[in-house]
Amino acid sequence: MSEVNRSEVFEQVRDALVELFELDAGDITPEANLYQELDLDSIDAVDLVVYLQNATGKKIKPEEFKSVRTVDDVVDSVAELLQQA
């Protein structure tokens, strides 16, 4: 299986955040904290997981998202899922 393109995953995550939460794409950086800087809450995180599941066709376990704090953490999680056959 080919290496997952992290920049494509980042774009998908950024687009999800813009679409779901009406965030400014310019505010969404890999280092941005989902909860403090982007003002998401736990319900928003669930919505993001559902969106990403639909977008990737992969099942995301909620416990895999518990440690996610930044946009880059989300990208890592999604990229890891996409690596799995």
HELIX and SHEET records of a PDB file:
HELIX    1   1 ARG A    6  PHE A   21  1                                  16    
HELIX    2   2 ALA A   25  ASP A   27  5                                   3    
HELIX    3   3 SER A   42  THR A   56  1                                  15    
HELIX    4   4 PRO A   62  PHE A   65  1                                   4    
HELIX    5   5 VAL A   71  GLN A   83  1                                  13    
END                                                                             
